[in-house]
Amino acid sequence: MQAVSDLQNLLHEVPRRFRQFGDEEVKKPRAEGKWSRLQVLGHVCDSAINNLNRFVSIQGQSEPLVIASYNQNVWVEAGRYNEASAEEILALWVSLNQSVLRVVSGLSEAVLSHLCRLPDGTEVTLEWLIGDYVDHLKHHLEQIFPGDRWDLGD
């Protein structure tokens, strides 16, 4: 599955690249009213937490898992990411995504075909949900690293 391969590559590349930023640089808002790079990284940690729960829960469901949305702004504010060190949030991101990778690697076609229902009522497979998670991550990496594309296997 391409999403698994892409996530493996991101786990290798993102920490090295993120460490090139200074502490002040990662905590400065990218623009008026926008999150800082560190808050964006915190947001993708929140996404990993929510999606890891979904990736595990769907495996035990016979009926489509109903996906609840979450308020990303509340999560980022509650996480107080700009009060943490960049290394702490980067370590959290790495750990969460290593867990995601462990959970989704080697899933059978039968499990990947399990269904979930998105907040808008659309039904999608676990495989689609995993791909969407990685695409969402790449989108936010382009905010952290402006001008860079993360189309690793596309």
Secondary structure, 3 states (H helix, E strand, C coil): CHHHHHHHHHHHHHHHHHCCCCHHHHHCECCCCCCEHHHHHHHHHHHHHHHHHHHHHHHHCCCCEECCCCCHHHHHHHHCHHHCCHHHHHHHHHHHHHHHHHHHCCCCHHHHCCEEECCCCCEEEHHHHHHHHHHHHHHHHHHHCCCCCCCCCC
